[in-house]
Amino acid sequence: MNYKKAVALKYEKNSMNAPKVVAKGKGEIALKILKKAEEFDIPIFKNASLASSLLDVDIEEEVPPKLYKAVVEVFVWLMQSEKKAQLSR
């Protein structure tokens, strides 16, 4: 794996207005974020341009409205991945 950027998002439908950036980094920090995601079987969505945009968002800050559409695509992909995983059990 040769990732250069990584951003972790958190969203709780009932208590948050928008997803928040909970971790972000480049280089070694990005590799640590990805390794931790793999340890906990968290799916990894790859989109370099979105990651670059999200690197400008502070940790614990909500994703800005201009990135909502791109972030929605991530969560749709995540829900579809979870459904496929449940069907294969």
Backbone bond lengths (Angstrom), bond angles and torsions (degrees), N, CA, C in turn:
res aa  C-N    CA-C-N  psi(-1)  N-CA   C-N-CA  omega(-1)  CA-C   N-CA-C  phi
1 M - - - 1.459 - - 1.518 110.17 -
2 N 1.298 116.77 128.72 1.445 120.41 179.22 1.527 109.28 -128.19
3 Y 1.326 115.94 69.43 1.454 121.40 178.67 1.509 108.77 -90.46
4 K 1.298 116.10 144.09 1.454 119.66 179.14 1.514 112.66 -109.47
5 K 1.333 117.59 -20.53 1.461 121.95 -177.27 1.525 109.05 -138.22
6 A 1.325 115.98 147.06 1.462 119.95 174.90 1.525 109.27 -152.02
7 V 1.318 114.86 144.08 1.460 121.71 177.38 1.519 107.23 -138.67
8 A 1.327 116.24 132.45 1.465 121.39 176.89 1.525 108.30 -107.26
9 L 1.330 114.97 133.87 1.462 121.27 -179.67 1.520 110.50 -114.66
10 K 1.315 115.63 152.95 1.466 122.27 175.97 1.519 106.92 -132.14
11 Y 1.344 115.21 138.65 1.463 119.73 175.71 1.515 109.48 -147.63
12 E 1.310 115.15 125.55 1.466 122.07 174.70 1.523 106.93 -119.00
13 K 1.321 114.36 110.07 1.466 121.89 -171.45 1.531 113.23 -53.13
14 N 1.305 117.59 -41.52 1.468 120.34 -173.85 1.525 114.40 -84.12
15 S 1.324 117.67 -12.88 1.467 117.97 -175.14 1.532 114.72 -127.44
16 M 1.325 117.59 -1.69 1.464 119.89 -177.77 1.522 110.55 -127.13
17 N 1.330 116.06 142.84 1.466 120.59 176.41 1.518 111.93 -76.29
18 A 1.325 116.12 -33.87 1.466 121.75 -177.48 1.525 108.27 -152.97
19 P 1.324 117.30 160.39 1.468 119.36 176.48 1.525 111.16 -60.74
20 K 1.331 115.24 151.78 1.461 121.69 177.58 1.516 109.94 -116.82
21 V 1.320 115.20 150.45 1.461 121.39 171.68 1.534 106.29 -80.70
22 V 1.337 116.70 123.33 1.463 120.01 -179.63 1.526 112.51 -111.45
23 A 1.308 117.68 -13.95 1.466 122.33 174.65 1.520 107.65 -160.64
24 K 1.322 115.65 148.85 1.457 119.50 178.18 1.519 108.64 -160.75
25 G 1.319 115.22 154.39 1.450 117.81 176.77 1.502 112.86 176.88
26 K 1.326 113.45 171.63 1.462 122.15 177.31 1.523 108.08 -123.53
27 G 1.321 116.31 158.75 1.462 121.49 174.86 1.518 113.27 60.31
28 E 1.326 116.75 -125.67 1.470 121.99 -177.24 1.523 111.99 -61.19
29 I 1.322 117.28 -38.40 1.466 119.89 179.21 1.524 109.74 -64.75
30 A 1.312 117.24 -41.43 1.464 120.91 177.53 1.520 110.23 -60.39
31 L 1.329 116.85 -42.82 1.469 120.32 178.78 1.524 111.51 -62.68
32 K 1.320 117.31 -38.05 1.476 120.75 177.80 1.529 111.23 -66.25
33 I 1.330 116.93 -40.43 1.468 120.96 177.48 1.530 109.57 -61.69
34 L 1.320 117.09 -45.82 1.462 121.25 -179.45 1.527 111.43 -66.08
35 K 1.306 117.17 -39.34 1.463 120.52 178.16 1.526 110.43 -63.12
36 K 1.315 117.37 -43.00 1.466 121.40 179.77 1.537 109.60 -64.48
37 A 1.320 117.29 -40.12 1.469 120.79 177.63 1.524 110.03 -60.87
38 E 1.320 116.85 -44.32 1.469 120.51 179.23 1.524 111.51 -64.07
39 E 1.337 117.67 -38.87 1.464 121.73 179.00 1.524 111.41 -58.65
40 F 1.332 116.23 -35.65 1.459 121.38 -177.82 1.525 112.90 -101.07
41 D 1.342 116.54 14.77 1.467 122.33 179.51 1.524 113.06 54.53
42 I 1.304 116.08 38.42 1.460 121.14 176.59 1.527 107.73 -88.10
43 P 1.325 117.74 124.27 1.469 120.28 -179.26 1.531 111.27 -60.66
44 I 1.308 115.73 145.71 1.462 121.82 -178.76 1.525 108.81 -113.08
45 F 1.314 115.61 118.45 1.461 123.45 178.63 1.523 107.36 -97.63
46 K 1.314 116.74 127.60 1.465 120.23 -176.11 1.524 110.84 -104.39
47 N 1.332 114.86 117.50 1.458 121.89 176.08 1.534 106.85 -155.21
48 A 1.322 116.14 96.15 1.465 121.70 -173.76 1.525 113.10 -60.84
49 S 1.325 117.70 -40.45 1.471 118.91 -177.89 1.527 111.24 -69.57
50 L 1.328 117.50 -37.53 1.462 120.40 176.45 1.527 109.95 -66.38
51 A 1.319 117.04 -43.36 1.469 120.22 178.06 1.527 110.11 -58.59
52 S 1.314 117.01 -43.62 1.465 120.13 178.90 1.526 111.46 -59.81
53 S 1.316 116.36 -43.60 1.470 120.13 179.20 1.528 111.10 -65.52
54 L 1.326 116.76 -40.58 1.460 120.46 -178.46 1.527 112.66 -72.07
55 L 1.325 117.60 -22.10 1.467 119.70 176.56 1.528 111.26 -63.72
56 D 1.325 117.28 -21.09 1.467 121.11 178.08 1.525 112.78 -81.25
57 V 1.328 117.50 -9.29 1.463 122.30 179.92 1.532 108.12 -89.90
58 D 1.328 116.65 132.90 1.463 120.51 179.11 1.523 110.99 -67.95
59 I 1.325 115.67 152.73 1.467 120.96 176.44 1.528 108.58 -63.58
60 E 1.333 115.90 138.83 1.474 126.31 -176.27 1.520 112.49 72.72
61 E 1.321 117.92 6.66 1.456 121.75 176.18 1.526 108.90 -94.36
62 E 1.332 116.00 145.38 1.462 120.27 177.42 1.526 110.75 -70.03
63 V 1.309 114.58 149.26 1.462 121.00 174.40 1.530 107.49 -61.71
64 P 1.327 118.29 132.85 1.469 119.68 -179.84 1.529 111.80 -69.95
65 P 1.326 116.28 150.21 1.470 120.49 -178.43 1.521 114.84 -51.51
66 K 1.327 118.38 -32.66 1.472 119.75 -178.19 1.531 112.07 -65.68
67 L 1.345 117.53 -16.52 1.466 120.99 179.20 1.532 112.91 -104.42
68 Y 1.338 117.45 1.25 1.468 120.69 -177.29 1.529 112.55 -53.52
69 K 1.330 116.57 -48.42 1.470 119.40 -175.16 1.531 111.08 -59.47
70 A 1.308 117.05 -44.99 1.468 120.74 179.84 1.523 111.11 -65.83
71 V 1.320 117.11 -39.18 1.469 120.70 -179.08 1.528 110.60 -71.01
72 V 1.326 117.18 -34.77 1.469 120.05 175.98 1.523 109.81 -59.13
73 E 1.318 117.52 -39.84 1.464 120.83 177.99 1.533 111.21 -59.44
74 V 1.324 116.82 -36.40 1.468 120.89 177.84 1.527 109.97 -64.48
75 F 1.320 116.75 -46.69 1.465 120.06 -177.42 1.527 111.87 -70.58
76 V 1.323 118.04 -33.11 1.471 120.55 174.33 1.527 109.00 -63.72
77 W 1.332 116.45 -46.26 1.471 121.19 177.71 1.526 110.25 -58.98
78 L 1.328 116.71 -42.72 1.467 120.94 -179.95 1.528 111.19 -62.75
79 M 1.317 117.49 -44.44 1.468 120.38 179.05 1.522 110.72 -63.19
80 Q 1.325 117.60 -40.83 1.463 120.82 178.29 1.531 110.49 -65.33
81 S 1.317 117.33 -39.29 1.466 121.35 178.17 1.520 110.96 -63.42
82 E 1.327 116.45 -42.07 1.463 120.82 179.29 1.530 110.86 -64.97
83 K 1.326 116.85 -40.25 1.474 120.10 178.37 1.527 110.95 -63.39
84 K 1.338 116.56 -43.65 1.463 120.03 178.26 1.524 111.00 -62.32
85 A 1.330 116.37 -39.58 1.468 119.96 179.44 1.524 110.80 -65.00
86 Q 1.315 117.85 -38.94 1.461 121.39 179.03 1.517 111.02 -67.30
87 L 1.324 117.23 -37.42 1.467 121.08 -179.79 1.532 111.44 -69.67
88 S 1.313 116.70 -27.98 1.472 118.89 -177.55 1.516 113.24 -87.30
89 R 1.328 117.29 0.85 1.477 120.51 179.31 1.497 111.39 -79.36
